[in-house]
Amino acid sequence: MTTIFYVDPELVIALYKKVIFVNPNDLQIFKEILLPEDLTKCGLTEGAGDDQDQDDEKTKQNKTKEMPTIQHVKMSPNRQLLALTTAGQKAVLLYTLRPEHAKLVSVRGLARASSALTFSKDSKRLLVSDKTGDCYEYSCEDYVAAPKLLLGHLSIVYDILWSPAEKHIITCDRDDKIRVTNYPQTVDIHTYCLGHKEFVAAMELLNENVLMSISGDKTLKLWDFEKGEELQSLDLPAPGIKMAVKTKAPGKYEVSVLLHQPNECVVQYEISQNQEGVWSFSSGDVLSFPDVICCGLTYAEERLYVVGVVDDHLTLRLTANSPAAPENWLNMVEEQFKEFTWTPEDISSWFKKKFDNVSEYLERKKRRIEEKQK
């Protein structure tokens, strides 16, 4: 997987085994992280990442020989920590970023592959969800403390957020649901935000009360997540899989949505709230990236970056309405990842499988009738 996000003054890009922190306004690379070849030599217990049904000795030996690769990356709100989850050798890694030059301080095993992660506002806790729908809390102070299982879904969780006051954990999943769970009493579900008809791919908080979500059902929705009420819905040109939000003024935002379709794969809207609290959307501005399989996007100051794949290699593009990057800057970033070839995740697997036991029957019946008529 590839990750791209901006935390002033650093644009962070991660792919396969490498993370770089780069200045978007010049050719300076602030720092970089290269994954260790073997996490067991950095403190990962052998077999710690195996599923319970794969705990025989041979499987454990094979697992520890797998090379770790990056799945998800997140920076803490205080900008002092970077959390990174891996596939292969499944683990969550914690790096200190300042004043050290990205120092690895913790390696803890994951039972299953991660699907999303987020820090608490005070940067002392980390939430990690996995592909079975479970969500664990890791301490960012006590590195030997066992993770705490907080909640579980019946399907994969695609995004996870804390509410602004951290009274709730908000999760969204493949089964169309947005769930608002009380915290720290996570045995209690506060409410659901229900209305999407396909997987909910990503969420963003616009303010203390309003949540925005995008879905495979080709809609963007606004919610009062405390009440579980839908405030507004917008039809997208195609299924939404990722989004980036830029605050332009109080109550006014620019939103870019990455779409699951070729070429015209990004759409931009302006969203605003009037004094009566009513939300409105501008008409969408569709942006085209021919021949690029786009995988992520982020705002960095006035620029919108889109990361994707061309000929199995990473490419980084700017939208046409963004200020130009410094000369050779895009090439410099792409050069950092030229040794890695990769294939984006097949998003089609996120959609619901439609069970059809009628079409095959009708086709057989048609053939039998045709045979009798001969």
Beta strands, then each sheet from edge to edge (+ up, - down):
strand 1: 2-7
strand 2: 10-15
strand 3: 18-22
strand 4: 29-34
strand 5: 69-75
strand 6: 81-87
strand 7: 91-96
strand 8: 103-109
strand 9: 114-119
strand 10: 125-130
strand 11: 134-139
strand 12: 148-152
strand 13: 157-162
strand 14: 168-173
strand 15: 178-182
strand 16: 189-193
strand 17: 200-205
strand 18: 210-215
strand 19: 219-224
strand 20: 229-235
strand 21: 240-249
strand 22: 252-259
strand 23: 266-273
strand 24: 279-281
strand 25: 285-287
strand 26: 293-300
strand 27: 303-310
strand 28: 313-318
sheet 1: 1+ 2- 3+ 4-
sheet 2: 5+ 6- 7+ 8-
sheet 3: 9+ 10- 11+ 12-
sheet 4: 13+ 14- 15+ 16-
sheet 5: 17+ 18- 19+ 20-
sheet 6: 21+ 22- 23+ 24-
sheet 7: 21+ 22- 23+ 25-
sheet 8: 26+ 27- 28+
end
